[in-house]
Each structure stands twice: as structure tokens, then as C-alpha cells.
């Protein structure tokens, strides 16, 4: 589904960015320009971004999350 009509950013684009390491919505905006023009898609973009972050965290093995937390 297209999330941002102004910049033609889809939910798959957002999921791909999260899969590539994006963990900050502002970084997502810088990379894709989502929700940076008219702003009407901001709520939807945030929902898709949050869901993608959660899905990625759910797929991570528990040990990987603990190791990452220990380094932070």
C-alpha cells in the first residue's frame, strides 16, 4: 500500500528500510522523505514504522537482543 502519496513511499519501502537498519523515524524521513511534505500520511507512516520495528524485534533471537543491549 502507498503510505505517502507525495513521495510515493509504500509500506514495503518502510519495512525494507527497517530491515536495513533504520531505527529512528527521523532517519526514515531523511532517507525516504515520507511525511515530509503535506504531512497527511504522518500517522499512517508512524504506524507502519512502529509495526515494522516490532516485527523485526520479534524475529530476533532472544540472545541477539541481550547481546545488543549489553553493548549499548
PQR file of N, CA, C, O and H, with PARSE charges and radii, in Angstrom:
ATOM      1  N   UNK A   1       0.841  -1.167   0.000 -0.4000 1.5000
ATOM      2  CA  UNK A   1       0.000   0.000   0.000 -0.0000 2.0000
ATOM      3  C   UNK A   1       0.893   1.238   0.000  0.5500 1.7000
ATOM      4  O   UNK A   1       1.948   1.257   0.634 -0.5500 1.4000
ATOM      5  N   UNK A   2       0.464   2.247  -0.704 -0.4000 1.5000
ATOM      6  CA  UNK A   2       1.189   3.518  -0.706 -0.0000 2.0000
ATOM      7  C   UNK A   2       0.836   4.268   0.575  0.5500 1.7000
ATOM      8  O   UNK A   2      -0.337   4.500   0.864 -0.5500 1.4000
ATOM      9  H   UNK A   2      -0.393   2.231  -1.220  0.4000 1.0000
ATOM     10  N   UNK A   3       1.844   4.637   1.325 -0.4000 1.5000
ATOM     11  CA  UNK A   3       1.657   5.377   2.576 -0.0000 2.0000
ATOM     12  C   UNK A   3       1.728   6.873   2.295  0.5500 1.7000
ATOM     13  O   UNK A   3       0.880   7.639   2.754 -0.5500 1.4000
ATOM     14  H   UNK A   3       2.797   4.448   1.090  0.4000 1.0000
ATOM     15  N   UNK A   4       2.735   7.280   1.546 -0.4000 1.5000
ATOM     16  CA  UNK A   4       2.962   8.696   1.254 -0.0000 2.0000
ATOM     17  C   UNK A   4       2.773   8.938  -0.241  0.5500 1.7000
ATOM     18  O   UNK A   4       3.598   8.523  -1.055 -0.5500 1.4000
ATOM     19  H   UNK A   4       3.424   6.657   1.174  0.4000 1.0000
ATOM     20  N   UNK A   5       1.687   9.607  -0.590 -0.4000 1.5000
ATOM     21  CA  UNK A   5       1.421   9.901  -1.999 -0.0000 2.0000
ATOM     22  C   UNK A   5       2.391  10.934  -2.559  0.5500 1.7000
ATOM     23  O   UNK A   5       2.786  10.851  -3.722 -0.5500 1.4000
ATOM     24  H   UNK A   5       1.017   9.944   0.072  0.4000 1.0000
ATOM     25  N   UNK A   6       2.771  11.895  -1.747 -0.4000 1.5000
ATOM     26  CA  UNK A   6       3.658  12.960  -2.223 -0.0000 2.0000
ATOM     27  C   UNK A   6       4.993  12.415  -2.735  0.5500 1.7000
ATOM     28  O   UNK A   6       5.531  12.897  -3.732 -0.5500 1.4000
ATOM     29  H   UNK A   6       2.451  11.963  -0.802  0.4000 1.0000
ATOM     30  N   UNK A   7       5.520  11.403  -2.037 -0.4000 1.5000
ATOM     31  CA  UNK A   7       6.837  10.874  -2.384 -0.0000 2.0000
ATOM     32  C   UNK A   7       6.792   9.400  -2.777  0.5500 1.7000
ATOM     33  O   UNK A   7       7.827   8.748  -2.921 -0.5500 1.4000
ATOM     34  H   UNK A   7       5.084  11.011  -1.227  0.4000 1.0000
ATOM     35  N   UNK A   8       5.579   8.889  -2.947 -0.4000 1.5000
ATOM     36  CA  UNK A   8       5.348   7.512  -3.376 -0.0000 2.0000
ATOM     37  C   UNK A   8       6.156   6.516  -2.543  0.5500 1.7000
ATOM     38  O   UNK A   8       6.950   5.737  -3.069 -0.5500 1.4000
ATOM     39  H   UNK A   8       4.738   9.418  -2.830  0.4000 1.0000
ATOM     40  N   UNK A   9       5.932   6.565  -1.237 -0.4000 1.5000
ATOM     41  CA  UNK A   9       6.587   5.649  -0.311 -0.0000 2.0000
ATOM     42  C   UNK A   9       5.545   4.623   0.130  0.5500 1.7000
ATOM     43  O   UNK A   9       4.462   4.979   0.594 -0.5500 1.4000
ATOM     44  H   UNK A   9       5.287   7.198  -0.810  0.4000 1.0000
ATOM     45  N   UNK A  10       5.887   3.363  -0.019 -0.4000 1.5000
ATOM     46  CA  UNK A  10       4.951   2.296   0.331 -0.0000 2.0000
ATOM     47  C   UNK A  10       5.293   1.696   1.692  0.5500 1.7000
ATOM     48  O   UNK A  10       6.343   1.974   2.270 -0.5500 1.4000
ATOM     49  H   UNK A  10       6.767   3.074  -0.396  0.4000 1.0000
ATOM     50  N   UNK A  11       4.378   0.869   2.183 -0.4000 1.5000
ATOM     51  CA  UNK A  11       4.643   0.154   3.427 -0.0000 2.0000
ATOM     52  C   UNK A  11       5.844  -0.771   3.250  0.5500 1.7000
ATOM     53  O   UNK A  11       6.619  -0.961   4.187 -0.5500 1.4000
ATOM     54  H   UNK A  11       3.525   0.643   1.713  0.4000 1.0000
ATOM     55  N   UNK A  12       6.004  -1.338   2.080 -0.4000 1.5000
ATOM     56  CA  UNK A  12       7.159  -2.205   1.812 -0.0000 2.0000
ATOM     57  C   UNK A  12       8.466  -1.416   1.820  0.5500 1.7000
ATOM     58  O   UNK A  12       9.496  -1.928   2.259 -0.5500 1.4000
ATOM     59  H   UNK A  12       5.374  -1.183   1.319  0.4000 1.0000
ATOM     60  N   UNK A  13       8.431  -0.187   1.343 -0.4000 1.5000
ATOM     61  CA  UNK A  13       9.626   0.667   1.397 -0.0000 2.0000
ATOM     62  C   UNK A  13      10.036   0.896   2.851  0.5500 1.7000
ATOM     63  O   UNK A  13      11.217   0.822   3.192 -0.5500 1.4000
ATOM     64  H   UNK A  13       7.594   0.229   0.986  0.4000 1.0000
ATOM     65  N   UNK A  14       9.057   1.171   3.692 -0.4000 1.5000
ATOM     66  CA  UNK A  14       9.330   1.415   5.116 -0.0000 2.0000
ATOM     67  C   UNK A  14       9.868   0.141   5.761  0.5500 1.7000
ATOM     68  O   UNK A  14      10.841   0.194   6.513 -0.5500 1.4000
ATOM     69  H   UNK A  14       8.098   1.232   3.415  0.4000 1.0000
ATOM     70  N   UNK A  15       9.248  -0.996   5.476 -0.4000 1.5000
ATOM     71  CA  UNK A  15       9.712  -2.273   6.028 -0.0000 2.0000
ATOM     72  C   UNK A  15      11.130  -2.587   5.561  0.5500 1.7000
ATOM     73  O   UNK A  15      11.936  -3.097   6.339 -0.5500 1.4000
ATOM     74  H   UNK A  15       8.457  -1.039   4.865  0.4000 1.0000
ATOM     75  N   UNK A  16      11.438  -2.291   4.317 -0.4000 1.5000
ATOM     76  CA  UNK A  16      12.783  -2.523   3.782 -0.0000 2.0000
ATOM     77  C   UNK A  16      13.803  -1.655   4.517  0.5500 1.7000
ATOM     78  O   UNK A  16      14.891  -2.124   4.854 -0.5500 1.4000
ATOM     79  H   UNK A  16      10.783  -1.876   3.685  0.4000 1.0000
ATOM     80  N   UNK A  17      13.457  -0.402   4.764 -0.4000 1.5000
ATOM     81  CA  UNK A  17      14.372   0.496   5.484 -0.0000 2.0000
ATOM     82  C   UNK A  17      14.638  -0.012   6.902  0.5500 1.7000
ATOM     83  O   UNK A  17      15.775   0.015   7.373 -0.5500 1.4000
ATOM     84  H   UNK A  17      12.573  -0.022   4.491  0.4000 1.0000
ATOM     85  N   UNK A  18      13.590  -0.474   7.576 -0.4000 1.5000
ATOM     86  CA  UNK A  18      13.755  -1.032   8.922 -0.0000 2.0000
ATOM     87  C   UNK A  18      14.631  -2.288   8.846  0.5500 1.7000
ATOM     88  O   UNK A  18      15.497  -2.500   9.694 -0.5500 1.4000
ATOM     89  H   UNK A  18      12.666  -0.497   7.194  0.4000 1.0000
ATOM     90  N   UNK A  19      14.399  -3.108   7.833 -0.4000 1.5000
ATOM     91  CA  UNK A  19      15.213  -4.297   7.648 -0.0000 2.0000
ATOM     92  C   UNK A  19      16.674  -3.982   7.381  0.5500 1.7000
ATOM     93  O   UNK A  19      17.554  -4.795   7.665 -0.5500 1.4000
ATOM     94  H   UNK A  19      13.695  -2.935   7.143  0.4000 1.0000
ATOM     95  N   UNK A  20      16.930  -2.812   6.840 -0.4000 1.5000
ATOM     96  CA  UNK A  20      18.297  -2.380   6.542 -0.0000 2.0000
ATOM     97  C   UNK A  20      18.964  -1.661   7.709  0.5500 1.7000
ATOM     98  O   UNK A  20      20.123  -1.258   7.620 -0.5500 1.4000
ATOM     99  H   UNK A  20      16.215  -2.151   6.610  0.4000 1.0000
ATOM    100  N   UNK A  21      18.218  -1.504   8.809 -0.4000 1.5000
ATOM    101  CA  UNK A  21      18.842  -0.928   9.999 -0.0000 2.0000
ATOM    102  C   UNK A  21      18.277   0.383  10.497  0.5500 1.7000
ATOM    103  O   UNK A  21      18.741   0.892  11.518 -0.5500 1.4000
ATOM    104  H   UNK A  21      17.276  -1.831   8.881  0.4000 1.0000
ATOM    105  N   UNK A  22      17.297   0.947   9.821 -0.4000 1.5000
ATOM    106  CA  UNK A  22      16.714   2.213  10.278 -0.0000 2.0000
ATOM    107  C   UNK A  22      15.933   1.972  11.571  0.5500 1.7000
ATOM    108  O   UNK A  22      15.048   1.117  11.612 -0.5500 1.4000
ATOM    109  H   UNK A  22      16.920   0.533   8.992  0.4000 1.0000
ATOM    110  N   UNK A  23      16.258   2.718  12.617 -0.4000 1.5000
ATOM    111  CA  UNK A  23      15.587   2.571  13.912 -0.0000 2.0000
ATOM    112  C   UNK A  23      14.975   3.879  14.407  0.5500 1.7000
ATOM    113  O   UNK A  23      14.403   3.925  15.497 -0.5500 1.4000
ATOM    114  H   UNK A  23      16.977   3.412  12.583  0.4000 1.0000
ATOM    115  N   UNK A  24      15.090   4.923  13.625 -0.4000 1.5000
ATOM    116  CA  UNK A  24      14.630   6.251  14.026 -0.0000 2.0000
ATOM    117  C   UNK A  24      13.740   6.816  12.920  0.5500 1.7000
ATOM    118  O   UNK A  24      14.119   6.800  11.749 -0.5500 1.4000
ATOM    119  H   UNK A  24      15.554   4.885  12.740  0.4000 1.0000
ATOM    120  N   UNK A  25      12.558   7.315  13.289 -0.4000 1.5000
ATOM    121  CA  UNK A  25      11.626   7.811  12.289 -0.0000 2.0000
ATOM    122  C   UNK A  25      12.212   8.992  11.522  0.5500 1.7000
ATOM    123  O   UNK A  25      11.963   9.138  10.325 -0.5500 1.4000
ATOM    124  H   UNK A  25      12.250   7.328  14.241  0.4000 1.0000
ATOM    125  N   UNK A  26      12.977   9.824  12.193 -0.4000 1.5000
ATOM    126  CA  UNK A  26      13.591  10.961  11.508 -0.0000 2.0000
ATOM    127  C   UNK A  26      14.589  10.494  10.448  0.5500 1.7000
ATOM    128  O   UNK A  26      14.710  11.108   9.388 -0.5500 1.4000
ATOM    129  H   UNK A  26      13.179   9.705  13.165  0.4000 1.0000
ATOM    130  N   UNK A  27      15.294   9.418  10.738 -0.4000 1.5000
ATOM    131  CA  UNK A  27      16.202   8.842   9.747 -0.0000 2.0000
ATOM    132  C   UNK A  27      15.404   8.309   8.555  0.5500 1.7000
ATOM    133  O   UNK A  27      15.802   8.489   7.404 -0.5500 1.4000
ATOM    134  H   UNK A  27      15.195   8.919  11.600  0.4000 1.0000
ATOM    135  N   UNK A  28      14.277   7.654   8.839 -0.4000 1.5000
ATOM    136  CA  UNK A  28      13.403   7.158   7.776 -0.0000 2.0000
ATOM    137  C   UNK A  28      12.945   8.313   6.892  0.5500 1.7000
ATOM    138  O   UNK A  28      12.937   8.200   5.666 -0.5500 1.4000
ATOM    139  H   UNK A  28      13.954   7.508   9.774  0.4000 1.0000
ATOM    140  N   UNK A  29      12.566   9.418   7.519 -0.4000 1.5000
ATOM    141  CA  UNK A  29      12.130  10.591   6.750 -0.0000 2.0000
ATOM    142  C   UNK A  29      13.268  11.125   5.884  0.5500 1.7000
ATOM    143  O   UNK A  29      13.048  11.496   4.731 -0.5500 1.4000
ATOM    144  H   UNK A  29      12.572   9.509   8.514  0.4000 1.0000
ATOM    145  N   UNK A  30      14.459  11.166   6.420 -0.4000 1.5000
ATOM    146  CA  UNK A  30      15.594  11.654   5.648 -0.0000 2.0000
ATOM    147  C   UNK A  30      15.911  10.767   4.456  0.5500 1.7000
ATOM    148  O   UNK A  30      16.289  11.250   3.388 -0.5500 1.4000
ATOM    149  H   UNK A  30      14.638  10.865   7.357  0.4000 1.0000
ATOM    150  N   UNK A  31      15.751   9.461   4.652 -0.4000 1.5000
ATOM    151  CA  UNK A  31      16.077   8.507   3.590 -0.0000 2.0000
ATOM    152  C   UNK A  31      14.982   8.391   2.537  0.5500 1.7000
ATOM    153  O   UNK A  31      15.274   8.205   1.356 -0.5500 1.4000
ATOM    154  H   UNK A  31      15.444   9.068   5.519  0.4000 1.0000
ATOM    155  N   UNK A  32      13.713   8.499   2.962 -0.4000 1.5000
ATOM    156  CA  UNK A  32      12.601   8.256   2.029 -0.0000 2.0000
ATOM    157  C   UNK A  32      11.762   9.494   1.741  0.5500 1.7000
ATOM    158  O   UNK A  32      11.011   9.524   0.766 -0.5500 1.4000
ATOM    159  H   UNK A  32      13.476   8.650   3.921  0.4000 1.0000
ATOM    160  N   UNK A  33      11.885  10.513   2.583 -0.4000 1.5000
ATOM    161  CA  UNK A  33      11.082  11.741   2.516 -0.0000 2.0000
ATOM    162  C   UNK A  33       9.621  11.513   2.910  0.5500 1.7000
ATOM    163  O   UNK A  33       8.784  12.385   2.680 -0.5500 1.4000
ATOM    164  H   UNK A  33      12.495  10.489   3.376  0.4000 1.0000
ATOM    165  N   UNK A  34       9.302  10.361   3.497 -0.4000 1.5000
ATOM    166  CA  UNK A  34       7.943  10.073   3.927 -0.0000 2.0000
ATOM    167  C   UNK A  34       7.493  11.117   4.956  0.5500 1.7000
ATOM    168  O   UNK A  34       8.262  11.502   5.837 -0.5500 1.4000
ATOM    169  H   UNK A  34       9.983   9.652   3.684  0.4000 1.0000
ATOM    170  N   UNK A  35       6.258  11.564   4.836 -0.4000 1.5000
ATOM    171  CA  UNK A  35       5.645  12.520   5.773 -0.0000 2.0000
ATOM    172  C   UNK A  35       6.436  13.814   5.895  0.5500 1.7000
ATOM    173  O   UNK A  35       6.452  14.429   6.962 -0.5500 1.4000
ATOM    174  H   UNK A  35       5.633  11.252   4.120  0.4000 1.0000
ATOM    175  N   UNK A  36       7.092  14.236   4.819 -0.4000 1.5000
ATOM    176  CA  UNK A  36       7.890  15.459   4.894 -0.0000 2.0000
ATOM    177  C   UNK A  36       7.340  16.590   4.027  0.5500 1.7000
ATOM    178  O   UNK A  36       7.937  17.665   3.958 -0.5500 1.4000
ATOM    179  H   UNK A  36       7.079  13.737   3.953  0.4000 1.0000
ATOM    180  N   UNK A  37       6.207  16.354   3.367 -0.4000 1.5000
ATOM    181  CA  UNK A  37       5.618  17.423   2.547 -0.0000 2.0000
ATOM    182  C   UNK A  37       4.315  17.891   3.176  0.5500 1.7000
ATOM    183  O   UNK A  37       4.315  18.799   4.007 -0.5500 1.4000
ATOM    184  H   UNK A  37       5.723  15.481   3.423  0.4000 1.0000
ATOM    185  N   UNK A  38       3.216  17.283   2.787 -0.4000 1.5000
ATOM    186  CA  UNK A  38       1.920  17.753   3.292 -0.0000 2.0000
ATOM    187  C   UNK A  38       1.635  17.252   4.700  0.5500 1.7000
ATOM    188  O   UNK A  38       0.883  17.884   5.442 -0.5500 1.4000
ATOM    189  H   UNK A  38       3.216  16.545   2.112  0.4000 1.0000
ATOM    190  N   UNK A  39       2.232  16.111   5.080 -0.4000 1.5000
ATOM    191  CA  UNK A  39       2.068  15.591   6.432 -0.0000 2.0000
ATOM    192  C   UNK A  39       0.824  14.764   6.680  0.5500 1.7000
ATOM    193  O   UNK A  39       0.634  14.264   7.789 -0.5500 1.4000
ATOM    194  H   UNK A  39       2.843  15.597   4.477  0.4000 1.0000
ATOM    195  N   UNK A  40      -0.025  14.605   5.686 -0.4000 1.5000
ATOM    196  CA  UNK A  40      -1.266  13.840   5.889 -0.0000 2.0000
ATOM    197  C   UNK A  40      -1.004  12.365   6.176  0.5500 1.7000
ATOM    198  O   UNK A  40      -1.854  11.692   6.760 -0.5500 1.4000
ATOM    199  H   UNK A  40       0.130  15.011   4.785  0.4000 1.0000
ATOM    200  N   UNK A  41       0.138  11.862   5.784 -0.4000 1.5000
ATOM    201  CA  UNK A  41       0.447  10.445   5.963 -0.0000 2.0000
ATOM    202  C   UNK A  41       1.209  10.162   7.256  0.5500 1.7000
ATOM    203  O   UNK A  41       1.565   9.013   7.517 -0.5500 1.4000
ATOM    204  H   UNK A  41       0.828  12.409   5.310  0.4000 1.0000
ATOM    205  N   UNK A  42       1.462  11.174   8.061 -0.4000 1.5000
ATOM    206  CA  UNK A  42       2.308  11.003   9.240 -0.0000 2.0000
ATOM    207  C   UNK A  42       1.815   9.890  10.156  0.5500 1.7000
ATOM    208  O   UNK A  42       2.603   9.030  10.548 -0.5500 1.4000
ATOM    209  H   UNK A  42       1.173  12.107   7.849  0.4000 1.0000
ATOM    210  N   UNK A  43       0.537   9.885  10.506 -0.4000 1.5000
ATOM    211  CA  UNK A  43       0.021   8.868  11.417 -0.0000 2.0000
ATOM    212  C   UNK A  43       0.178   7.469  10.838  0.5500 1.7000
ATOM    213  O   UNK A  43       0.612   6.553  11.536 -0.5500 1.4000
ATOM    214  H   UNK A  43      -0.104  10.584  10.187  0.4000 1.0000
ATOM    215  N   UNK A  44      -0.169   7.302   9.582 -0.4000 1.5000
ATOM    216  CA  UNK A  44      -0.039   6.002   8.923 -0.0000 2.0000
ATOM    217  C   UNK A  44       1.422   5.590   8.834  0.5500 1.7000
ATOM    218  O   UNK A  44       1.755   4.434   9.095 -0.5500 1.4000
ATOM    219  H   UNK A  44      -0.521   8.047   9.015  0.4000 1.0000
ATOM    220  N   UNK A  45       2.294   6.515   8.472 -0.4000 1.5000
ATOM    221  CA  UNK A  45       3.717   6.214   8.359 -0.0000 2.0000
ATOM    222  C   UNK A  45       4.294   5.769   9.703  0.5500 1.7000
ATOM    223  O   UNK A  45       5.077   4.821   9.768 -0.5500 1.4000
ATOM    224  H   UNK A  45       2.023   7.454   8.260  0.4000 1.0000
ATOM    225  N   UNK A  46       3.902   6.455  10.762 -0.4000 1.5000
ATOM    226  CA  UNK A  46       4.360   6.078  12.102 -0.0000 2.0000
ATOM    227  C   UNK A  46       3.859   4.688  12.483  0.5500 1.7000
ATOM    228  O   UNK A  46       4.607   3.896  13.056 -0.5500 1.4000
ATOM    229  H   UNK A  46       3.266   7.224  10.709  0.4000 1.0000
ATOM    230  N   UNK A  47       2.603   4.386  12.172 -0.4000 1.5000
ATOM    231  CA  UNK A  47       2.041   3.068  12.483 -0.0000 2.0000
ATOM    232  C   UNK A  47       2.790   1.970  11.734  0.5500 1.7000
ATOM    233  O   UNK A  47       3.131   0.942  12.320 -0.5500 1.4000
ATOM    234  H   UNK A  47       1.995   5.030  11.707  0.4000 1.0000
ATOM    235  N   UNK A  48       3.046   2.177  10.455 -0.4000 1.5000
ATOM    236  CA  UNK A  48       3.762   1.182   9.656 -0.0000 2.0000
ATOM    237  C   UNK A  48       5.189   1.025  10.167  0.5500 1.7000
ATOM    238  O   UNK A  48       5.696  -0.092  10.270 -0.5500 1.4000
ATOM    239  H   UNK A  48       2.769   3.012   9.979  0.4000 1.0000
ATOM    240  N   UNK A  49       5.832   2.139  10.485 -0.4000 1.5000
ATOM    241  CA  UNK A  49       7.200   2.113  11.001 -0.0000 2.0000
ATOM    242  C   UNK A  49       7.268   1.364  12.327  0.5500 1.7000
ATOM    243  O   UNK A  49       8.128   0.502  12.510 -0.5500 1.4000
ATOM    244  H   UNK A  49       5.420   3.046  10.401  0.4000 1.0000
ATOM    245  N   UNK A  50       6.367   1.687  13.253 -0.4000 1.5000
ATOM    246  CA  UNK A  50       6.345   1.015  14.554 -0.0000 2.0000
ATOM    247  C   UNK A  50       6.080  -0.478  14.408  0.5500 1.7000
ATOM    248  O   UNK A  50       6.705  -1.288  15.092 -0.5500 1.4000
ATOM    249  H   UNK A  50       5.668   2.386  13.105  0.4000 1.0000
ATOM    250  N   UNK A  51       5.157  -0.848  13.520 -0.4000 1.5000
ATOM    251  CA  UNK A  51       4.849  -2.257  13.286 -0.0000 2.0000
ATOM    252  C   UNK A  51       6.057  -2.983  12.704  0.5500 1.7000
ATOM    253  O   UNK A  51       6.332  -4.125  13.070 -0.5500 1.4000
ATOM    254  H   UNK A  51       4.649  -0.189  12.965  0.4000 1.0000
ATOM    255  N   UNK A  52       6.776  -2.329  11.803 -0.4000 1.5000
ATOM    256  CA  UNK A  52       7.963  -2.938  11.202 -0.0000 2.0000
ATOM    257  C   UNK A  52       9.063  -3.125  12.241  0.5500 1.7000
ATOM    258  O   UNK A  52       9.753  -4.145  12.238 -0.5500 1.4000
ATOM    259  H   UNK A  52       6.553  -1.400  11.506  0.4000 1.0000
ATOM    260  N   UNK A  53       9.231  -2.150  13.124 -0.4000 1.5000
ATOM    261  CA  UNK A  53      10.220  -2.283  14.199 -0.0000 2.0000
ATOM    262  C   UNK A  53       9.860  -3.446  15.120  0.5500 1.7000
ATOM    263  O   UNK A  53      10.727  -4.233  15.498 -0.5500 1.4000
ATOM    264  H   UNK A  53       8.670  -1.321  13.126  0.4000 1.0000
ATOM    265  N   UNK A  54       8.580  -3.552  15.479 -0.4000 1.5000
ATOM    266  CA  UNK A  54       8.129  -4.628  16.355 -0.0000 2.0000
ATOM    267  C   UNK A  54       8.313  -5.979  15.679  0.5500 1.7000
ATOM    268  O   UNK A  54       8.786  -6.925  16.309 -0.5500 1.4000
ATOM    269  H   UNK A  54       7.876  -2.913  15.171  0.4000 1.0000
ATOM    270  N   UNK A  55       7.949  -6.081  14.414 -0.4000 1.5000
ATOM    271  CA  UNK A  55       8.092  -7.345  13.683 -0.0000 2.0000
ATOM    272  C   UNK A  55       9.554  -7.764  13.619  0.5500 1.7000
ATOM    273  O   UNK A  55       9.878  -8.943  13.766 -0.5500 1.4000
ATOM    274  H   UNK A  55       7.564  -5.313  13.902  0.4000 1.0000
ATOM    275  N   UNK A  56      10.428  -6.799  13.401 -0.4000 1.5000
ATOM    276  CA  UNK A  56      11.861  -7.118  13.345 -0.0000 2.0000
ATOM    277  C   UNK A  56      12.350  -7.583  14.706  0.5500 1.7000
ATOM    278  O   UNK A  56      13.113  -8.546  14.788 -0.5500 1.4000
ATOM    279  H   UNK A  56      10.165  -5.842  13.282  0.4000 1.0000
ATOM    280  N   UNK A  57      11.931  -6.923  15.771 -0.4000 1.5000
ATOM    281  CA  UNK A  57      12.344  -7.312  17.121 -0.0000 2.0000
ATOM    282  C   UNK A  57      11.816  -8.708  17.458  0.5500 1.7000
ATOM    283  O   UNK A  57      12.509  -9.490  18.108 -0.5500 1.4000
ATOM    284  H   UNK A  57      11.312  -6.141  15.704  0.4000 1.0000
ATOM    285  N   UNK A  58      10.608  -9.021  17.026 -0.4000 1.5000
ATOM    286  CA  UNK A  58      10.015 -10.331  17.292 -0.0000 2.0000
ATOM    287  C   UNK A  58      10.760 -11.443  16.565  0.5500 1.7000
ATOM    288  O   UNK A  58      10.780 -12.583  17.029 -0.5500 1.4000
ATOM    289  H   UNK A  58      10.045  -8.385  16.498  0.4000 1.0000
ATOM    290  N   UNK A  59      11.372 -11.119  15.429 -0.4000 1.5000
ATOM    291  CA  UNK A  59      12.107 -12.118  14.650 -0.0000 2.0000
ATOM    292  C   UNK A  59      13.521 -12.340  15.168  0.5500 1.7000
ATOM    293  O   UNK A  59      14.150 -13.344  14.834 -0.5500 1.4000
ATOM    294  H   UNK A  59      11.356 -10.192  15.052  0.4000 1.0000
ATOM    295  N   UNK A  60      14.033 -11.409  15.985 -0.4000 1.5000
ATOM    296  CA  UNK A  60      15.392 -11.528  16.503 -0.0000 2.0000
ATOM    297  C   UNK A  60      15.446 -12.611  17.579  0.5500 1.7000
ATOM    298  O   UNK A  60      14.549 -12.684  18.419 -0.5500 1.4000
ATOM    299  H   UNK A  60      13.523 -10.593  16.256  0.4000 1.0000
ATOM    300  N   UNK A  61      16.472 -13.445  17.568 -0.4000 1.5000
ATOM    301  CA  UNK A  61      16.648 -14.409  18.651 -0.0000 2.0000
ATOM    302  C   UNK A  61      16.856 -13.674  19.975  0.5500 1.7000
ATOM    303  O   UNK A  61      17.437 -12.589  20.001 -0.5500 1.4000
ATOM    304  H   UNK A  61      17.200 -13.386  16.885  0.4000 1.0000
ATOM    305  N   UNK A  62      16.388 -14.257  21.058 -0.4000 1.5000
ATOM    306  CA  UNK A  62      16.478 -13.607  22.375 -0.0000 2.0000
ATOM    307  C   UNK A  62      17.925 -13.287  22.733  0.5500 1.7000
ATOM    308  O   UNK A  62      18.191 -12.229  23.305 -0.5500 1.4000
ATOM    309  H   UNK A  62      15.916 -15.139  21.037  0.4000 1.0000
ATOM    310  N   UNK A  63      18.855 -14.160  22.418 -0.4000 1.5000
ATOM    311  CA  UNK A  63      20.263 -13.921  22.723 -0.0000 2.0000
ATOM    312  C   UNK A  63      20.818 -12.720  21.990  0.5500 1.7000
ATOM    313  O   UNK A  63      21.641 -11.987  22.538 -0.5500 1.4000
ATOM    314  H   UNK A  63      18.639 -15.019  21.954  0.4000 1.0000
ATOM    315  N   UNK A  64      20.381 -12.506  20.758 -0.4000 1.5000
ATOM    316  CA  UNK A  64      20.870 -11.367  19.974 -0.0000 2.0000
ATOM    317  C   UNK A  64      20.411 -10.058  20.599  0.5500 1.7000
ATOM    318  O   UNK A  64      21.154  -9.076  20.616 -0.5500 1.4000
ATOM    319  H   UNK A  64      19.712 -13.101  20.313  0.4000 1.0000
ATOM    320  N   UNK A  65      19.177 -10.047  21.114 -0.4000 1.5000
ATOM    321  CA  UNK A  65      18.683  -8.834  21.751 -0.0000 2.0000
ATOM    322  C   UNK A  65      19.464  -8.551  23.025  0.5500 1.7000
ATOM    323  O   UNK A  65      19.794  -7.397  23.302 -0.5500 1.4000
ATOM    324  H   UNK A  65      18.574 -10.845  21.100  0.4000 1.0000
ATOM    325  N   UNK A  66      19.766  -9.583  23.803 -0.4000 1.5000
ATOM    326  CA  UNK A  66      20.514  -9.396  25.040 -0.0000 2.0000
ATOM    327  C   UNK A  66      21.926  -8.900  24.744  0.5500 1.7000
ATOM    328  O   UNK A  66      22.420  -8.001  25.425 -0.5500 1.4000
ATOM    329  H   UNK A  66      19.498 -10.519  23.578  0.4000 1.0000
ATOM    330  N   UNK A  67      22.581  -9.476  23.736 -0.4000 1.5000
ATOM    331  CA  UNK A  67      23.932  -9.034  23.383 -0.0000 2.0000
ATOM    332  C   UNK A  67      23.940  -7.588  22.932  0.5500 1.7000
ATOM    333  O   UNK A  67      24.832  -6.825  23.302 -0.5500 1.4000
ATOM    334  H   UNK A  67      22.180 -10.207  23.183  0.4000 1.0000
ATOM    335  N   UNK A  68      22.937  -7.200  22.122 -0.4000 1.5000
ATOM    336  CA  UNK A  68      22.852  -5.827  21.639 -0.0000 2.0000
ATOM    337  C   UNK A  68      22.656  -4.876  22.805  0.5500 1.7000
ATOM    338  O   UNK A  68      23.258  -3.804  22.835 -0.5500 1.4000
ATOM    339  H   UNK A  68      22.212  -7.821  21.822  0.4000 1.0000
ATOM    340  N   UNK A  69      21.819  -5.254  23.770 -0.4000 1.5000
ATOM    341  CA  UNK A  69      21.577  -4.413  24.936 -0.0000 2.0000
ATOM    342  C   UNK A  69      22.811  -4.262  25.799  0.5500 1.7000
ATOM    343  O   UNK A  69      23.018  -3.210  26.405 -0.5500 1.4000
ATOM    344  H   UNK A  69      21.329  -6.126  23.746  0.4000 1.0000
ATOM    345  N   UNK A  70      23.643  -5.305  25.865 -0.4000 1.5000
ATOM    346  CA  UNK A  70      24.847  -5.266  26.682 -0.0000 2.0000
ATOM    347  C   UNK A  70      25.875  -4.295  26.107  0.5500 1.7000
ATOM    348  O   UNK A  70      26.658  -3.703  26.850 -0.5500 1.4000
ATOM    349  H   UNK A  70      23.475  -6.159  25.372  0.4000 1.0000
ATOM    350  N   UNK A  71      25.872  -4.132  24.779 -0.4000 1.5000
ATOM    351  CA  UNK A  71      26.832  -3.220  24.134 -0.0000 2.0000
ATOM    352  C   UNK A  71      26.392  -1.782  24.225  0.5500 1.7000
ATOM    353  O   UNK A  71      27.227  -0.880  24.142 -0.5500 1.4000
ATOM    354  H   UNK A  71      25.236  -4.613  24.175  0.4000 1.0000
ATOM    355  N   UNK A  72      25.115  -1.539  24.393 -0.4000 1.5000
ATOM    356  CA  UNK A  72      24.591  -0.167  24.362 -0.0000 2.0000
ATOM    357  C   UNK A  72      24.954   0.603  25.587  0.5500 1.7000
ATOM    358  O   UNK A  72      24.588   1.772  25.712 -0.5500 1.4000
ATOM    359  H   UNK A  72      24.437  -2.271  24.461  0.4000 1.0000
TER
END
